[in-house]
Amino acid sequence: MDYVSALVPPVVMAVFFVGLIVTIVRSQGGANKAKEDAVVDAALARVEGARQAPGPKDTGA
């Protein structure tokens, strides 16, 4: 029975790892891809707009 207790942790970790990979693959693309892309594009546009906005000028006085 020692071999069973030695094999259980790797088997459990392998099952969880496969489940994680399947979840990641399923969440790529699909119906939510356009919505997620729109959120990322909006965030990038906001950051880029803030970077290009003129700030207060230093007069050097």
TIKOLRO-861115 format. One record per residue (C-alpha): residue in three letters; x, y, z. Coordinates in pm, 1 decimal. Example, Ala and Ser with C-alpha at 12.3 -4.5 7.8 and 13.67 -1.06 7.14 Angstrom:
BEGIN
<nuza><resn>Ala</resn><u>1230.0</u><v>-450.0</v><w>780.0</w></nuza>
<nuza><resn>Ser</resn><u>1367.0</u><v>-106.0</v><w>714.0</w></nuza>
//
This chain:
BEGIN
<nuza><resn>Met</resn><u>0.0</u><v>0.0</v><w>0.0</w></nuza>
<nuza><resn>Asp</resn><u>300.5</u><v>232.0</v><w>22.0</w></nuza>
<nuza><resn>Tyr</resn><u>305.5</u><v>260.5</v><w>-356.1</w></nuza>
<nuza><resn>Val</resn><u>-52.2</u><v>392.2</v><w>-352.5</w></nuza>
<nuza><resn>Ser</resn><u>32.1</u><v>664.7</v><w>-101.3</w></nuza>
<nuza><resn>Ala</resn><u>341.2</u><v>750.4</v><w>-307.3</w></nuza>
<nuza><resn>Leu</resn><u>142.0</u><v>783.9</v><w>-631.2</w></nuza>
<nuza><resn>Val</resn><u>-157.2</u><v>979.8</v><w>-501.3</w></nuza>
<nuza><resn>Pro</resn><u>5.9</u><v>1327.3</v><w>-473.8</w></nuza>
<nuza><resn>Pro</resn><u>151.6</u><v>1328.5</v><w>-829.1</w></nuza>
<nuza><resn>Val</resn><u>-174.6</u><v>1196.8</v><w>-973.8</w></nuza>
<nuza><resn>Val</resn><u>-377.6</u><v>1462.8</v><w>-790.6</w></nuza>
<nuza><resn>Met</resn><u>-138.6</u><v>1736.6</v><w>-906.0</w></nuza>
<nuza><resn>Ala</resn><u>-155.4</u><v>1607.2</v><w>-1264.0</w></nuza>
<nuza><resn>Val</resn><u>-536.0</u><v>1611.8</v><w>-1260.3</w></nuza>
<nuza><resn>Phe</resn><u>-544.1</u><v>1968.9</v><w>-1129.9</w></nuza>
<nuza><resn>Phe</resn><u>-279.9</u><v>2075.8</v><w>-1383.6</w></nuza>
<nuza><resn>Val</resn><u>-479.1</u><v>1927.5</v><w>-1672.0</w></nuza>
<nuza><resn>Gly</resn><u>-790.4</u><v>2102.1</v><w>-1539.1</w></nuza>
<nuza><resn>Leu</resn><u>-602.3</u><v>2432.7</v><w>-1525.8</w></nuza>
<nuza><resn>Ile</resn><u>-478.2</u><v>2394.8</v><w>-1883.7</w></nuza>
<nuza><resn>Val</resn><u>-827.0</u><v>2304.7</v><w>-2007.9</w></nuza>
<nuza><resn>Thr</resn><u>-971.9</u><v>2609.6</v><w>-1831.0</w></nuza>
<nuza><resn>Ile</resn><u>-708.4</u><v>2839.5</v><w>-1983.4</w></nuza>
<nuza><resn>Val</resn><u>-764.0</u><v>2701.1</v><w>-2332.9</w></nuza>
<nuza><resn>Arg</resn><u>-1141.9</u><v>2728.8</v><w>-2305.3</w></nuza>
<nuza><resn>Ser</resn><u>-1125.1</u><v>3089.4</v><w>-2187.4</w></nuza>
<nuza><resn>Gln</resn><u>-923.0</u><v>3195.3</v><w>-2492.8</w></nuza>
<nuza><resn>Gly</resn><u>-1134.0</u><v>3341.5</v><w>-2770.0</w></nuza>
<nuza><resn>Gly</resn><u>-1502.3</u><v>3269.8</v><w>-2785.9</w></nuza>
<nuza><resn>Ala</resn><u>-1788.3</u><v>3507.3</v><w>-2719.4</w></nuza>
<nuza><resn>Asn</resn><u>-1601.5</u><v>3716.5</v><w>-2463.5</w></nuza>
<nuza><resn>Lys</resn><u>-1295.0</u><v>3781.1</v><w>-2680.9</w></nuza>
<nuza><resn>Ala</resn><u>-1437.1</u><v>4094.0</v><w>-2846.0</w></nuza>
<nuza><resn>Lys</resn><u>-1549.6</u><v>4233.6</v><w>-2511.7</w></nuza>
<nuza><resn>Glu</resn><u>-1211.3</u><v>4164.3</v><w>-2349.1</w></nuza>
<nuza><resn>Asp</resn><u>-1027.9</u><v>4316.7</v><w>-2646.0</w></nuza>
<nuza><resn>Ala</resn><u>-1246.6</u><v>4628.4</v><w>-2623.4</w></nuza>
<nuza><resn>Val</resn><u>-1165.5</u><v>4668.2</v><w>-2252.4</w></nuza>
<nuza><resn>Val</resn><u>-792.4</u><v>4637.0</v><w>-2319.8</w></nuza>
<nuza><resn>Asp</resn><u>-809.5</u><v>4880.5</v><w>-2613.3</w></nuza>
<nuza><resn>Ala</resn><u>-995.9</u><v>5133.9</v><w>-2398.5</w></nuza>
<nuza><resn>Ala</resn><u>-741.5</u><v>5105.0</v><w>-2118.2</w></nuza>
<nuza><resn>Leu</resn><u>-450.3</u><v>5146.0</v><w>-2359.8</w></nuza>
<nuza><resn>Ala</resn><u>-615.4</u><v>5448.4</v><w>-2522.2</w></nuza>
<nuza><resn>Arg</resn><u>-671.1</u><v>5603.8</v><w>-2178.7</w></nuza>
<nuza><resn>Val</resn><u>-305.6</u><v>5553.6</v><w>-2081.4</w></nuza>
<nuza><resn>Glu</resn><u>-180.6</u><v>5684.1</v><w>-2415.0</w></nuza>
<nuza><resn>Gly</resn><u>-410.2</u><v>5986.9</v><w>-2394.1</w></nuza>
<nuza><resn>Ala</resn><u>-286.3</u><v>6067.4</v><w>-2044.3</w></nuza>
<nuza><resn>Arg</resn><u>72.3</u><v>6036.4</v><w>-2160.8</w></nuza>
<nuza><resn>Gln</resn><u>16.0</u><v>6282.4</v><w>-2448.9</w></nuza>
<nuza><resn>Ala</resn><u>-183.6</u><v>6535.0</v><w>-2246.6</w></nuza>
<nuza><resn>Pro</resn><u>14.2</u><v>6854.2</v><w>-2189.3</w></nuza>
<nuza><resn>Gly</resn><u>97.8</u><v>6907.2</v><w>-1826.2</w></nuza>
<nuza><resn>Pro</resn><u>176.9</u><v>7231.0</v><w>-1641.8</w></nuza>
<nuza><resn>Lys</resn><u>478.9</u><v>7399.5</v><w>-1791.4</w></nuza>
<nuza><resn>Asp</resn><u>778.9</u><v>7471.9</v><w>-1576.7</w></nuza>
<nuza><resn>Thr</resn><u>872.7</u><v>7839.0</v><w>-1615.5</w></nuza>
<nuza><resn>Gly</resn><u>1214.5</u><v>7786.1</v><w>-1459.8</w></nuza>
<nuza><resn>Ala</resn><u>1186.0</u><v>8101.5</v><w>-1248.1</w></nuza>
//
